[in-house]
Amino acid sequence: MNISKAEQRTLHVLARGGGIVVKKDEKGKIVEVSCVSREGWTLVDCSLGVFKKLKHRRLVASSNSGPYRATLKGRRSVRAQLDNRA
C-alpha cells in the first residue's frame, strides 16, 4: 500500500499510543483535526486531508466517541523504523 510521508508519521504516532482528536461543527461535520502523541505533543503533519485519507483506507477508527486510533490494518501498514521517537 502506498502511504505518503505525512500519513506514515501520523500512523507512527498512533501506533505508539497517540490519538487524533477531531473538532466538529454544529452539523456534525469534521472541520479540524489534531494528532496528539501519548506524551502530549501535537504532530503538525496531520492535516484534515491526511486524516480523510487514513479514514477512507480504514487505517484509523474511533470507538465509543473517543479519539481516532490506529486500527489493526493501520498498525500493520506502518513501515518499520529504527528510532521511532523522532
N, C-alpha and C positions, 0 to 999 in steps of 0.2 A: 504494500500500500504506500503510495506517495504521500508523504506528510511534509509540510513546509517547516522551516526552522522555528518559526513562531509557534506553530502547533506542537512541535517536539518539545520546546521549552515549557509550554503550558502543560503538556502531558507529564513531563518530568516532575513538575511541581505537584501536580495532582497525584501522581504515583507515590510520592513521598509523604502524602497525608494532607495536602492542601485542598482548597476548595474554591469554587467560583461562586461569588455572591452576585446575584442579579438585582437590578432595580427595575420595577415595572411602573407603567403609567396607570392612570385611572381605568383604562380599558383592559388592563392585564397584559399588555404587550411589553416585551423586554426592551428597554431603551438604553440600559447601561450595565456593563459587567465589570467586575474587578476580581482578579485572581489573587488569592491570599495564600501564602505558604503556611505550613504548620507553625513556623516561628513568628508569624505575623507580618512578614514582608509582603509588599504588593509587587506583582510582576507587571511591568509596563508593556510587554509584548502581547498580552492578552487583550485583544480588542473585540468589539461586537462581531466583526466579520470572522475572526478566528473562532470565537465561541459558536457561531452558527454553523461553521464547517464541522467542528468537532461534534456538535449535537446532531447534525444531519447524518454523519457517518456512524452515529451511535457509540462514540468513544467516551462520552460523558453523559451522566444521567443524574437526576435528582430523586430523592425518595423522602416521603413524609414532609414535603415543603421545605426541605433543608437545602444547603448549598449543593451545587453540582459537583460531583466527584467522578473520578475515572472509573469506567466500567471494566470488567474483565477483559473485554476486547481492547479497550484503551490501554490497559496495562501491558497487554501482550504486544501491542503495536509500537511501544516505545523502544527506540534503539538503545542498546547498552552504552553506558558512558562510564569512564574510569572514575572521575571525580564528579559527583552529581551535586555538589554544593555550590557551584558557580552560578 
